[in-house]
Amino acid sequence: MLTTVTTVNVNGLRAAAKKGFVQWLARTEADVICLQEVRAEPQQLPDEVRDPEGWHTVHAPAAAKGRAGVSLYTRRAPERVQIGFSGFGDAGSEEFDASGRYVEIDLPGVTVASLYLPSGEVGTEKQDEKERFMAAFLPYLKGLKERAAAGGREVVVCGDWNIAHQEADLKNWKGNKKNSGFLPEEREWLTRVFDEAEYVDVVRSLHPDEEGPYSWWSYRGRAFDNDTGWRIDYQVATPGLAGRAVKGWVERAATHAGRWSDHAPVTVVFEQ
């Protein structure tokens, strides 16, 4: 069973590698790392990033060059790899199979997924895409949980969900009520993930009364320095696994200059 899991939107892995990702990777104690917004084909990545020593990697780039892309790094070899979430009856959608937004693996006793949910923009095709993704992904999550339970497995879906669920999940919630990422219908959808599909927001369960902890800050203005952030990067787990979480935190850089992405890694330690 896994112990430490980290998820982070790298905002372009080639750029992140030049800014400090490689050094962070060498230091991390994580057993599994979920990356989003990789924005590169595997062959475009340096060797020490594409296949670093001591790690097994799975890369799922988007068909659209320079967009999206998700990856998984694991200390031990996956037992199964799945890219996309189609092929499960009424659940899932072939539309997103080559979109670089979902990759899933099996490790002993647990299924781990890296998710990059579309960001959306009100009144545009980007928001329509986000809504189609959410409509297809919720029934898939329900089926995933059922299939895992039948095999005696737990599930954790890590990534950039691009939705702040509660007012405590973003600093300027009053000014964002009509913006993608904090729309009522998006927040309600995420509530359904937790209530209807019965998954658990692991970090929130560990920090129930805390503002944040934020995981994304705009590069514009002084958002990072003022901690004007959003909590949109989640580890969403089945109750059995979530109940074993003993620590969860955001690896926030000490300074603005020390950042290698506009997101920060979100790490959870699970006791075995």
C-alpha positions in Angstrom: 0.0 0.0 0.0 1.2 3.5 -0.9 2.3 5.9 1.9 3.0 9.3 0.5 1.3 10.9 -2.5 2.0 14.2 -4.1 0.1 16.0 -6.8 1.1 19.2 -8.7 0.2 21.1 -11.8 3.7 21.9 -13.2 2.5 24.6 -15.7 4.8 23.1 -18.4 7.2 20.4 -17.3 10.1 21.6 -19.5 9.9 25.0 -17.9 9.5 23.6 -14.4 12.5 21.4 -14.9 14.6 24.5 -15.5 13.3 26.3 -12.5 13.6 23.7 -9.8 11.4 20.6 -10.4 14.4 18.3 -10.9 15.9 19.4 -7.6 12.5 19.0 -5.9 12.1 15.5 -7.4 15.5 14.5 -6.0 14.4 15.6 -2.5 10.8 14.3 -2.3 9.9 11.4 -0.1 6.7 10.7 -2.1 6.0 7.2 -3.3 3.7 8.4 -6.1 3.7 11.8 -7.9 0.8 13.0 -10.1 1.6 15.7 -12.6 -0.8 17.9 -14.6 -0.4 20.4 -17.5 2.8 18.7 -18.6 2.5 20.3 -22.1 5.1 18.2 -23.7 5.5 14.9 -25.6 7.7 12.4 -23.7 10.5 12.6 -26.3 10.6 16.4 -25.7 11.5 16.0 -22.0 15.1 15.7 -20.7 16.1 12.1 -19.7 16.3 13.0 -16.0 12.7 14.2 -16.3 11.1 11.7 -18.7 12.6 8.6 -16.9 14.4 9.7 -13.7 16.4 7.0 -11.9 14.4 5.2 -9.3 11.0 6.0 -10.8 8.6 4.3 -13.1 6.8 6.9 -15.3 3.6 7.0 -17.3 3.1 10.0 -19.6 -0.2 10.8 -21.3 0.3 13.8 -23.6 -2.6 15.6 -25.3 -3.1 15.2 -29.0 -3.2 19.0 -29.2 0.5 20.0 -29.1 1.5 22.1 -26.1 -1.7 21.6 -24.2 -2.7 19.7 -21.0 -0.9 16.4 -20.5 -0.8 14.3 -17.3 1.9 12.0 -15.9 2.4 9.6 -13.0 5.7 8.8 -11.3 5.8 5.8 -9.0 8.6 4.1 -7.0 7.3 0.7 -8.0 6.0 -0.5 -11.4 2.3 -0.2 -12.1 0.3 -3.3 -12.4 -2.1 -1.7 -14.9 -2.2 1.5 -16.9 -5.2 3.2 -18.4 -5.3 6.5 -20.4 -8.6 8.3 -20.6 -11.9 7.1 -19.0 -14.0 5.7 -21.8 -15.2 2.1 -22.5 -17.3 1.6 -19.3 -20.9 1.5 -20.6 -22.7 4.7 -20.0 -19.9 6.1 -17.9 -16.9 7.9 -19.4 -16.3 9.6 -22.8 -14.1 8.9 -25.8 -13.9 12.7 -26.4 -11.2 13.0 -23.8 -9.2 9.9 -24.4 -6.5 11.8 -26.2 -6.9 15.1 -24.4 -4.1 14.5 -21.9 -6.4 15.0 -19.0 -6.6 11.6 -17.2 -4.3 8.7 -16.6 -4.9 5.9 -14.1 -2.8 3.1 -12.7 -3.1 0.2 -10.3 -0.6 -0.4 -7.5 -1.0 -3.0 -4.8 -4.3 -2.4 -3.1 -5.0 1.0 -4.7 -5.9 2.7 -7.9 -4.2 6.1 -8.4 -5.2 8.7 -11.1 -3.8 12.0 -12.3 -6.6 14.4 -13.4 -6.4 17.7 -15.2 -10.0 18.9 -15.4 -10.6 21.6 -18.0 -10.3 25.1 -16.7 -13.3 26.7 -18.4 -14.2 30.3 -19.2 -17.7 31.6 -18.9 -19.5 32.1 -22.2 -16.9 30.3 -24.3 -16.4 26.8 -25.8 -13.9 26.2 -22.9 -16.7 26.2 -20.4 -18.8 23.9 -22.6 -15.9 21.5 -22.7 -15.6 21.7 -18.9 -19.3 20.9 -18.5 -19.1 17.9 -20.9 -16.1 16.6 -19.0 -17.8 16.9 -15.7 -21.0 15.3 -17.0 -19.0 12.3 -18.2 -16.6 12.0 -15.3 -19.0 11.8 -12.4 -20.6 8.5 -13.5 -17.1 7.2 -14.3 -16.0 8.0 -10.7 -19.0 6.1 -9.3 -18.2 3.1 -11.5 -14.5 3.3 -10.6 -15.3 3.2 -6.9 -17.6 0.2 -7.4 -15.1 -1.7 -9.5 -12.3 -1.0 -7.0 -14.4 -2.1 -4.0 -15.3 -5.4 -5.8 -11.6 -6.1 -6.0 -10.8 -5.0 -2.5 -9.1 -1.8 -3.7 -9.1 1.8 -2.7 -8.9 4.8 -5.0 -7.3 8.2 -5.0 -7.8 10.7 -7.8 -5.3 13.5 -7.6 -4.9 16.6 -9.6 -6.0 20.0 -10.7 -9.8 19.9 -10.5 -10.1 23.6 -11.4 -13.0 24.2 -9.0 -12.8 25.8 -5.5 -15.5 23.9 -3.6 -16.1 26.2 -0.6 -15.7 29.8 0.3 -12.7 28.7 2.4 -11.0 27.5 -0.8 -10.2 30.8 -2.3 -9.3 34.2 -0.9 -11.5 36.4 -3.0 -14.6 34.3 -3.1 -17.0 37.2 -3.3 -15.4 38.6 -6.4 -15.4 35.2 -8.2 -19.0 34.0 -7.8 -19.6 34.5 -11.6 -16.3 33.2 -12.7 -15.3 29.7 -13.9 -13.8 27.8 -11.0 -16.3 29.0 -8.5 -19.6 28.9 -10.3 -22.6 27.5 -8.3 -23.1 24.6 -10.8 -19.4 23.7 -10.6 -19.4 23.7 -6.8 -22.6 21.6 -6.8 -21.0 19.1 -9.1 -18.1 18.7 -6.7 -20.5 18.3 -3.9 -22.0 15.4 -5.8 -18.5 13.8 -6.1 -18.3 13.9 -2.3 -21.9 13.2 -1.3 -23.4 11.2 -4.1 -20.3 9.3 -5.3 -19.0 9.2 -1.7 -15.4 10.3 -2.2 -13.5 12.3 0.4 -11.6 15.6 -0.1 -8.6 14.4 1.9 -6.8 17.6 2.7 -10.1 19.3 3.7 -10.9 16.4 6.0 -7.5 17.0 7.7 -8.0 20.8 7.9 -11.8 21.2 8.3 -11.8 24.7 9.7 -8.9 26.3 7.8 -8.8 28.9 5.1 -7.1 27.2 2.2 -4.5 25.8 2.3 -4.2 27.4 -1.2 -2.4 25.6 -3.9 -2.5 28.1 -6.9 -1.7 31.8 -7.1 -1.8 33.9 -10.2 1.5 35.2 -11.5 -0.2 38.5 -11.9 0.1 41.2 -9.2 1.3 40.1 -5.8 -1.1 37.2 -5.4 1.6 34.8 -4.0 3.1 37.4 -1.6 -0.3 38.3 -0.3 -1.5 34.6 -0.3 -4.4 35.5 -2.5 -4.8 32.0 -3.8 -7.2 29.2 -4.7 -7.4 25.6 -3.4 -8.1 23.8 -6.7 -5.6 20.9 -6.4 -7.2 18.0 -4.6 -6.5 14.4 -3.5 -10.0 12.8 -3.7 -10.1 9.3 -2.2 -12.4 6.5 -1.2 -13.4 6.6 2.5 -11.2 3.7 3.5 -8.1 5.3 2.1 -9.0 8.8 3.3 -9.4 7.5 6.8 -5.8 6.5 6.8 -4.5 10.0 5.9 -2.5 11.3 8.8 -1.0 14.4 7.3 -1.7 16.7 4.4 -0.1 20.0 3.4 0.8 22.3 0.5 4.5 22.5 -0.3 4.4 26.3 -0.6 7.7 27.9 -1.8 9.4 30.1 0.7 9.6 33.0 -1.8 8.0 34.0 -5.1 11.4 33.5 -6.7 11.6 30.0 -5.4 8.5 28.8 -7.3 8.8 26.5 -10.3 5.1 26.6 -11.1 2.1 28.8 -10.4 0.8 25.8 -8.4 2.4 24.2 -5.4 2.6 20.4 -4.7 -0.1 19.0 -2.5 1.2 16.1 -0.4 -0.7 13.5 1.8 0.8 10.8 4.0 -1.3 7.7 4.5 -0.5 5.2 7.2 -0.4 1.6 6.0 
